Amino acid sequence: MRIKYLILMVLVLLMMEQCAVQQKTTYDIPAYLPAERKNELLANLEKGSILFKNNCSGCHGIFTKGKDSIPNFTEKEIVNYMTAYQTNDPKNHAVIKKLLPEELSMIMTFLKLRNFKGKPQHQ
């Protein structure tokens, strides 16, 4: 019985450590923005993160297999997604999922301003 309890405790500790290791997403926010606008932008970036997780992660790998990873999209890839959305391309994921323009904008802003491994993602 003690061995089972010890194994259970080790598993719980390992799970807690895994949760503690996850890093909060940081963003490359322009320094010139007033505090009120920064707070508004941060709120929209968090919404973009959630929208990405709920609508894009199935193909683009966020939060899969216990890993919090988001592909490092280039500026060109982001523009291509936006163009496909605006032209109503039926192969575009956002069109298929019927995302609102505001939702897609939040996702794209999240991807543009998100720091990739501590470095700004812009290329």
N, C-alpha and C positions, 0 to 999 in steps of 0.2 A: 504494500500500500504506500509506503514511504517513497519507493522508487517512482511510482506513478505520479505522486504529488511533486516530486523533484523534477521529473520530466515535464510536467505541466507548467511548473514555475519557470523553467528554462525557456519553454516555448513562448510563454507570455512575455518574458523579458526580451526575447528576440524580436517579437512583434512590436513591442514598445520602442525598441531601438530603431527599427525600420521606420516607424512613424516619425521619430525625432530627427532622422537623417534628411527627410524631405525638406527641400529648401523653398522658401517663399520666392515667387517670381518677382524680379525687379524690372524696372522699366527705364528706358532712355527718354526721360521727359525733359523738354526744353527748359533751360534755367530761367528764361525770360517770362514764363507764365506766372501770373499772380497766384497766390495761394488758393484762392477760391476756384480758379480754373483748374489748378493742379488736382484739387480734391475731386472736382467733377470728372476730370479726365481719368483719374485713378478708379473711380466708380465705374466708368464706362469700360475701362480696361479689364476690370474684374468680371463685368458682364460678358465681355468678349471672350475671356478665358472660359467661362462657363458655357457659352454658346459654342465655342470651338470643341470643347469636350463633348457636348451633347450632340453636335451635328457633324463634326468633321473627323473625330477621333477614330471612328471605325475604319477609315482608310489611312489616316495620317498618324496613327500610333500614339496618341497621348494616353497616359494612364493604362498601358497594356502590360500585362505580366508583372504588375507591381511597380513598374517604372514610370516616373513622371517625366516623359520626354515628348518634346514637340519638335517636329522637323524645322530646320533652319531655312525657311523659305527665302528665296532671293526677292529683291524688289521686282524683277521681271516676272517671276512666278505669281506674285501677288497681283500685278497689273494684268497678267493673262487671266487669272481667275475673275477679276472684276470685269474685264472685257467680255468674257464668256457669259457672265451673269447679265450684263447690260444688253447683250445681243440675244438673250434668252436661249442660249445653246442648250439643247436637251441633254447633252452629256455632262453639263456642269452640275456638280453636287448641290450647290446652293439653289439652283433652279429646280432640281428634282425635289429637294426638301422644302421648297417654297418659302425660303427665308425672305423676310422683309428686307428692303434696302438698308434700313437702320441696323438690323441685326448683322448683316454682312459687313457693313461699315465698322461695327464694333469688333468683329472678328479680325478684319484686315488691320485695323488700328492696333489691336492687341498684338498681332504678328509683327507689325512694323516696329513697334516701340519696345517689344519684349527684349530683354537682354539674353543673349545666347551664351551660356557658360561664362557669364560675367562680362561679356563683351557685347557692345551694341550689334544688332543683327544686320544693320544696313550694309549693303554691298554695292 
